C-alpha cells in the first residue's frame, strides 16, 4: 500500500543533503568549465553557459516536482512512459533534422529535445515495474530475462538506427547492470557472456557503420590517423597531459584556447577541465561522480520495496556509465562515442535526464523511512 501523495513533514526531515550537495557541486563546476570552453567563441556559442544555467534551473523544477511525489506512483505509469518513449524515438525518423549525419532531435519552434536521453529513465522505470511485478526471488535464467531484454532491445535498436551508438550502449549497459543484481544463475550468466563473444564479429560486420568501425580502429591504432579521425582523441590526451599536477590555470588551457580541441562543450569538456585544473582537480571531479554512484547504490540497498531498489540501481547506472564512458573516451581508454559527462557537458536533454535520475534517487532515499506493505528484494 502506498501512503501519501505528497511530501510529508517526515519526508522533508530526511532530505538527502549529501546527494544534493554532490550533484550541485558537479553542476557548478560544469558551468564554470563551460564558460571557459566557450570563451574562445563569439555569438551564441559564447553564451552556452547561460543556457546551461537555464536548463539546470528547469531540471531543478522538474526534479522538485518528482521529489514531492511519492516515487511509488510511477510504478503504475511504467509501461505508459516506456511506450511514450518508444513512440518519441520512432517520431525522430519523421520529424528530426539531420545534424552531422545523425537525426536525434525533435524540434518545436525554438524548443528541441532528444528523446533518446529521456528514454534512459523511461527504460529504468519500465524495468523496475517488471521486476516489481515479478514475485520470483530465486536465481533467474536467461529465459526469465527475455521480457526485460526485449524492453531494452526495442529502444536500443531505434537509437542505433539514428545512428547513436553511445546512447544505445548506455541503454544496454543499464539493463545489464540491473540484470546483474537480479540473482541470475551462474550457468545462465556464463552462457550470456559466451553469446556476447560469439555476437561480436556479427555486430562488427553487419551492425556497426563504417565511421563507427573507424573509431574502434583509431582507438586500437591512435597514431595512424591523427589529422582526421584520430584528431579528437589525440588532442584530448594532449590536453589532459598538459594539465600536470595542478593545471595551467583557469582560462589558460592551450588546447582549448587555440581551438585544437573540438566539441569541448559537449563530448569533450573533461580535457578542458583537466588542462586547467590538473590531476588534483580531476581527482576531485572523479570523486564527486564516484560518490554519486556509491550513494545511489546505498539508496537502492535501503529501499523499502523492489521497485525503489531497481529504480535506485538503474538511476545510479545511468550516471555511472555516462561518466565511465565519457572519461574513458577522453583519456584514450575507450573508443570515442557520443556520450556526455553528466551535469558537466552542455545539453538540455542530457542535463534534464540526469536531474530527473537524481530526483528519483532523492525520492527513494527520503521515503525509505515511510511505511510500506512489503519489503521484497531483487
Secondary structure as GFF3:
##gff-version 3
##sequence-region A 1 378
A	DSSP	alpha_helix	9	13	.	.	.	ID=ss1
A	DSSP	alpha_helix	17	37	.	.	.	ID=ss2
A	DSSP	three_ten_helix	43	47	.	.	.	ID=ss3
A	DSSP	alpha_helix	48	68	.	.	.	ID=ss4
A	DSSP	three_ten_helix	71	77	.	.	.	ID=ss5
A	DSSP	alpha_helix	78	95	.	.	.	ID=ss6
A	DSSP	beta_strand	106	108	.	.	.	ID=ss7
A	DSSP	beta_strand	111	113	.	.	.	ID=ss8
A	DSSP	alpha_helix	115	133	.	.	.	ID=ss9
A	DSSP	alpha_helix	146	160	.	.	.	ID=ss10
A	DSSP	alpha_helix	165	180	.	.	.	ID=ss11
A	DSSP	alpha_helix	186	202	.	.	.	ID=ss12
A	DSSP	pi_helix	203	207	.	.	.	ID=ss13
A	DSSP	alpha_helix	210	220	.	.	.	ID=ss14
A	DSSP	alpha_helix	231	242	.	.	.	ID=ss15
A	DSSP	alpha_helix	254	257	.	.	.	ID=ss16
A	DSSP	alpha_helix	269	302	.	.	.	ID=ss17
A	DSSP	alpha_helix	306	331	.	.	.	ID=ss18
A	DSSP	alpha_helix	348	366	.	.	.	ID=ss19
###
